[in-house]
Amino acid sequence: MANQVSNGGNHVSTKPPPEPSPLRKAKFFQANMRILVTGGAGFIGSHLVDKLMQNEKNEVIVVDNYFTGSKDNLKQWIGHPRFELIRHDVTETLLVEVDQIYHLACPASPIFYKYNPVKTIKTNVIGTLNMLGLAKRVGARILLTSTSEVYGDPLVHPQTEDYWGNVNPIGVRSCYDEGKRVAETLMFDYHRQHGIEIRIARIFNTYGPRMNIDDGRVVSNFIAQAIRDEPLTVQLPGTQTRSFCYVSDMVDGLIRLMEGNNTGPINIGNPGEFTMTELAETVKEMINPNVKIITVDNTPDDPRQRKPNITKANELLGWEPKIKLRDGIPLMEEDFRKRLEIPRKK
Ligand SMILES: NC(=O)c1ccc[n+]([C@@H]2O[C@H](COP(=O)([O-])OP(=O)(O)OC[C@H]3O[C@@H](n4cnc5c(N)ncnc54)[C@H](O)[C@@H]3O)[C@@H](O)[C@H]2O)c1
């Protein structure tokens, strides 16, 4: 673990990581890298699975409870000899022999994580504890997909990883924000106390094909509204900003983080910053110039600004996003039109 870069303080574990299964070192045991993806039937998870499956040396096991994910996202892999899909809730224990764990299981959209906030907290806390217990038992490296929400309504802009955040602990979003903060704490405690090899990605808004169409996230909202000829609803004041990372860039960043030597946390996101009004205007121009843009009330605790500082990802992982918003929107439009069965007007 000595070569692990951590982020200040006494975060480096003094313990050696747990031993992987002895079979891994056996002379005649030919094994692929066995990779567990929790939440692999979801939006980012299914794209991650696609990428991992491209490597013939990988065997991929997905566990998902299908709360917000769908088997449809993985249909091209079902039946493949290097792929397994298990219906499982991460709040229950799981025993599988794996080398790496990408722990994504958690609803990411406010509509879904607020639907059952107690369950969201359980998924973040008990689910992460279970996956860390598994990592400890089988000697696997584990990556947590944390979130920019750990910065809350940030008082520092753009957000660097050493910023501790400005989070409301008792608000309607806290089940997600605080849940992820505890999940990060658990990751570092297992790392320091048990020598588990950990990786933490702080993901900023990500978009692309396979997002749930009516999940209330702003890019999917605007694109679905433009396709359906409905007004684009900008939450007031409209000057709040977000940055949007295309999903293939995100997957590339997650794999680099897993394969590299840095525990993180590392921000992965696109620093291109847009106000919600600008985003609505771009979607209108590109998809349906005839739709109206209207304003609606905002939801509580909506952060005013979000923009990652990605210096660390750049320097430590050699990563930067490649896909510009204007190139990503048409790819998502195509996927949404197919699923909504609304072809482009001639
Ligand atoms: N999409 C983003 O912009 C974004 C931003 C920040 C962080 N993240 C994080 O990335 C991860 C993936 O996000 P996503 O956008 O793909 O979300 P998603 O909702 O599409 O995927 C989450 C998956 O986890 C599954 N899941 C939820 N609870 C579970 C449980 N208890 N047991 C087993 N499976 C469970 C869902 O069914 C779904 O397939 C999440 O951890 C999320 O917090 C996403």
The ligand as an SDF file (V2000), in Angstrom:
LIG
                    3D

 44 48  0  0  0  0  0  0  0  0999 V2000
  -25.6060    9.8290  -13.0800 N   0  0  0  0  0  0  0  0  0  0  0  0
  -25.0080   10.8110  -12.4100 C   0  0  0  0  0  0  0  0  0  0  0  0
  -25.0160   11.9640  -12.8670 O   0  0  0  0  0  0  0  0  0  0  0  0
  -24.3080   10.5330  -11.1070 C   0  0  0  0  0  0  0  0  0  0  0  0
  -23.7110   11.6100  -10.4260 C   0  0  0  0  0  0  0  0  0  0  0  0
  -23.0520   11.3560   -9.2310 C   0  0  0  0  0  0  0  0  0  0  0  0
  -22.9530   10.0810   -8.7380 C   0  0  0  0  0  0  0  0  0  0  0  0
  -23.5330    9.0650   -9.3990 N   0  0  0  0  0  0  0  0  0  0  0  0
  -23.4340    7.7120   -8.8160 C   0  0  0  0  0  0  0  0  0  0  0  0
  -23.1600    6.7340   -9.8040 O   0  0  0  0  0  0  0  0  0  0  0  0
  -23.8540    5.5280   -9.5030 C   0  0  0  0  0  0  0  0  0  0  0  0
  -24.6970    5.0990  -10.6860 C   0  0  0  0  0  0  0  0  0  0  0  0
  -25.6060    6.1260  -11.0160 O   0  0  0  0  0  0  0  0  0  0  0  0
  -26.6030    6.0040  -12.2580 P   0  0  0  0  0  0  0  0  0  0  0  0
  -26.7980    7.3600  -12.8120 O   0  0  0  0  0  0  0  0  0  0  0  0
  -26.1740    4.9150  -13.1450 O   0  0  0  0  0  0  0  0  0  0  0  0
  -27.9360    5.6230  -11.4830 O   0  0  0  0  0  0  0  0  0  0  0  0
  -29.0380    4.5160  -11.7970 P   0  0  0  0  0  0  0  0  0  0  0  0
  -30.1640    4.7940  -10.8840 O   0  0  0  0  0  0  0  0  0  0  0  0
  -29.3100    4.4290  -13.2590 O   0  0  0  0  0  0  0  0  0  0  0  0
  -28.2810    3.1800  -11.3680 O   0  0  0  0  0  0  0  0  0  0  0  0
  -28.2230    2.7040  -10.0640 C   0  0  0  0  0  0  0  0  0  0  0  0
  -28.4130    1.1920  -10.0970 C   0  0  0  0  0  0  0  0  0  0  0  0
  -28.3350    0.6840   -8.7610 O   0  0  0  0  0  0  0  0  0  0  0  0
  -29.4160   -0.2160   -8.5600 C   0  0  0  0  0  0  0  0  0  0  0  0
  -29.7110   -0.2260   -7.1240 N   0  0  0  0  0  0  0  0  0  0  0  0
  -30.2380    0.7730   -6.3710 C   0  0  0  0  0  0  0  0  0  0  0  0
  -30.3460    0.3770   -5.0900 N   0  0  0  0  0  0  0  0  0  0  0  0
  -29.8780   -0.8930   -5.0400 C   0  0  0  0  0  0  0  0  0  0  0  0
  -29.7530   -1.8490   -4.0050 C   0  0  0  0  0  0  0  0  0  0  0  0
  -30.1360   -1.5630   -2.7510 N   0  0  0  0  0  0  0  0  0  0  0  0
  -29.2470   -3.0590   -4.3050 N   0  0  0  0  0  0  0  0  0  0  0  0
  -28.8730   -3.3800   -5.5700 C   0  0  0  0  0  0  0  0  0  0  0  0
  -28.9850   -2.5140   -6.5970 N   0  0  0  0  0  0  0  0  0  0  0  0
  -29.4770   -1.2930   -6.3290 C   0  0  0  0  0  0  0  0  0  0  0  0
  -30.5380    0.3170   -9.4140 C   0  0  0  0  0  0  0  0  0  0  0  0
  -31.5320   -0.6220   -9.7170 O   0  0  0  0  0  0  0  0  0  0  0  0
  -29.7610    0.7790  -10.6490 C   0  0  0  0  0  0  0  0  0  0  0  0
  -29.6070   -0.2640  -11.5830 O   0  0  0  0  0  0  0  0  0  0  0  0
  -24.6560    5.7810   -8.2380 C   0  0  0  0  0  0  0  0  0  0  0  0
  -23.9090    5.3140   -7.1230 O   0  0  0  0  0  0  0  0  0  0  0  0
  -24.7540    7.2880   -8.1830 C   0  0  0  0  0  0  0  0  0  0  0  0
  -24.8700    7.7500   -6.8520 O   0  0  0  0  0  0  0  0  0  0  0  0
  -24.2250    9.2490  -10.5720 C   0  0  0  0  0  0  0  0  0  0  0  0
  1  2  1  0
  2  3  2  0
  2  4  1  0
  4  5  1  0
  4 44  2  0
  5  6  2  0
  6  7  1  0
  7  8  2  0
  8  9  1  0
  8 44  1  0
  9 10  1  0
  9 42  1  0
 10 11  1  0
 11 12  1  0
 11 40  1  0
 12 13  1  0
 13 14  1  0
 14 15  2  0
 14 16  1  0
 14 17  1  0
 17 18  1  0
 18 19  2  0
 18 20  1  0
 18 21  1  0
 21 22  1  0
 22 23  1  0
 23 24  1  0
 23 38  1  0
 24 25  1  0
 25 26  1  0
 25 36  1  0
 26 27  1  0
 26 35  1  0
 27 28  2  0
 28 29  1  0
 29 30  1  0
 29 35  2  0
 30 31  1  0
 30 32  2  0
 32 33  1  0
 33 34  2  0
 34 35  1  0
 36 37  1  0
 36 38  1  0
 38 39  1  0
 40 41  1  0
 40 42  1  0
 42 43  1  0
M  CHG  2   8   1  16  -1
M  END
$$$$
